[in-house]
């Protein structure tokens, strides 16, 4: 017996005696599974006879990292939604579906309503999704099987039409900004894909997949996050994109845009209204660059000539339009201004059969207060626009 002192005793981590006597903790420098350590006593004796075998506490729980490292051992969780399950892999790279989670489904044949999407699934632009014809959403989560505190959140959205899904894809990628300055780059996933440092997007047919890489590691740098996003969310997007049903082809209007000079991911698709003109969609706007000069191309494809004539009427009746001869079946020069704080943009528009096409200024790079010679260096001349449009129409687009 050594009252008020420290003795040597062979003990197991987790013994009840440690918890029962706080003063003992002051003598503990480290706890290992079986090690000789000094035990401080307070008005009682410390020796081997005091190690009552029946007083052992349960072993300490498995660490969080060890527990996470085993979560994909059985192949991960399952997508219990019968509609999306054929498209969603249980595992991709080192990630697996959350074994403890289940998909959240909204809209058509979902457990939650489309109104719930706005409050529990999407952070913003929910009404835009609905306007583009959103009819179903599945929300899933993948976890990092290596044990790291990382995850990938997945929103798999289905739209009533391919046009609506592709429009939402371009909205997420281009939004209302300049694709030349965008933070995303192309990714081969589905029919069209894009990736940033923490997000991935993939479109195919009536489906849009949006993935977000999330990490709870406070030491993760932006560069490391970008690498992890490419090794996780990008792989998952490709796997899902390969299995999604739907045509791989772009909508007709987007497919008609010239390829030469087009900026990567430089297409904005509008189901209905654009360019301050009403009821002319669906139409595609392409963004182009050649040296310092920037311009846009607009394509609208209709099922027949009569329908295309009706669309072109909106251009022809625009205030200040001037007819141009010898270009397509009919052509005009018009001036558009999409916002009061933006520069006015000159467009040359023409119709040839069922195609309405136009080439115009890139107003996003034009500062209305800049000198005219500065603006001129950033724009195509009227003759250059006519030439580009004539070449486009002659190529059979």
Steps between C-alpha positions, in 0.01 A plus 500: 500500500635839404250766605529839333771367273572351156573138435566287190208290384432308174153625392265499198374818336144575591497376856224634720752610761627775270161656462415460867801692630573823311830547686633197318476685170768744614754220497407364156719622218371257238260207486598189307342159492730332751778706656657571839404847614520686832173503689433779749269412786292715725450347844509147356763253388604413141623151421423205277250359745281806443464418129171321542443321174125536521528882508623536143309752289414423133787563257512852356294552186664478158637834386297697246763454229514123558123473494480699177775291345274197523180659373553395137622149589162347419461694178334808646134588523233459236276733307159371600323723247396267220507773233852633560665180629596373151707815442667530840807286587539383857874571478716725284874539556552495879149624572179313575139588567441581865415162662294677766316728261227471244410712200263793531254509211290794387228548243376225269477173698704660778441501873517880516326766291661732249433787741731328749784520247528874552531474878704182549693421183597807297682799644376739236343547158232247583241689298734490200513122524122488509468742211724273295267206568650322801282203591716274719805522730702235684751606766780259593826505694827316448759460778877465480586136561859584597383636832553867416216736601394564141173453317336570163146635494303408186187658355360298211231710330263391226318748276197456279707573190859479382484872423419577864780283636759642262386855572552441872844351433611810310343717769715333764814513286473836322226668704483864392874548495784484253615140435848638425527583870315196634651284774386177333668296230366224274466146631412189304191388689162417356432694179662814641681562827684767695718507811618770741704472820210356700212438258428274205212518252389244243210512257342234284153494346243612759746461791735738679742373766652749743770383741668691781816387677492571875782459751508544876880493504612845625846448352381440146632764262311628193748313281441177689125550480518538123699175473260316727202633306648364177573164662155465653213712362635492145527119506147465639366742236657297221360173635149646529526679166590175323182334623248781467238449228455762232658624182864611505433761231463869578156657448454603137563872549818443701624248245471764226748741661837529324784325682797706379594772745248393763618529860506177699157442660392818322133419435197644677168334420168677547170309484286804421616863522840658443674805352210718626276322246196301610382155395787428261646198680627249543819658378873460557752779550864424429793704636802553272848647504775571250788694651360808674174486306191342648159426354189287541313269267130421542326194355129423493380187322134443423316198364409681179542818298170656606588466866846649436340794316290572808811501717688728261209741512610594854836611360350675200252698712761608756509880517776638283553183294647549151447242222809346337489341156687199364528315831295186548128518427464824695731700726508810720739707708370578851626648826435326832571601859446228758537724805510877563859482631627303200617623164274485197578205274464489123370174350469379144216246488387285210264214424573213266225242482420380851813657653516848650860606567671814622848635574539788746723692739608354833359759733665344806837642395373837382516785748250767391727771642808384309630698199365394160839383375536275804156350441574453130805287581277255690224468239448359156416758237162484330663353190679234708169398658338471158791290375492264796124460471517438124769235550292338772185481285697377197649216702153352530458560872 
